[in-house]
Amino acid sequence: MVAEVQIRAKPDLQEIRQALHCLLEPNHVYELRAFPKKNQTDSGYFSDLEKLAQAAFSINKANVPVYITINPVNPDLLARAVNRVERFAKNATPDTEVTIQRWLPVDLDPKRPSGISSTEAEHQAALDRALECREWLRAQGWPDPIFADSGNGAHLLYPVA
């Protein structure tokens, strides 16, 4: 499963670096995606976490959300755009190209039409539900996840490998 983390808040290069080093392992390949305009997908493949951080920062400071796969992808995909972002990318990573499932993401967003942000009440309800899920899974013996506010909802990221 291709799972992604979105970088949305005010861009801060050091925080992006810290997040990437917390979530990603060196010596693997990860995809970065951005959607700067309707019907435009920019994509790049990175084996260098510093170059990935720089690319994410550069795109995000233009107020464009950035998505990064949190599970490693097939290293052959690096040939599509080696440690750089390609505008108007023709291909993105399908689920079948994930090589290792390191994180199990639980994505909790309010149900709403695509392209419409959650209301504050919907956002808070999603955060509350994420806390409930975390507590229930904790009671089942699961470890504590990384808890992330996505802006519209929440993510729980559980290590599985």
WOFENBEL-V910347 format. One line per field, one symbol per residue. burial: 1 if it has 9 or more other C-alpha atoms within 8 Angstrom, else 0. A space follows every 50 residues. Layout:
# WOFENBEL-V910347
burial->???
This chain:
# WOFENBEL-V910347
burial->01000111001010011001100000011111111100011111111110 11111110111001111111111100110011111100100010000100 11111001110000000100011111101100010011000000100011 01111111000
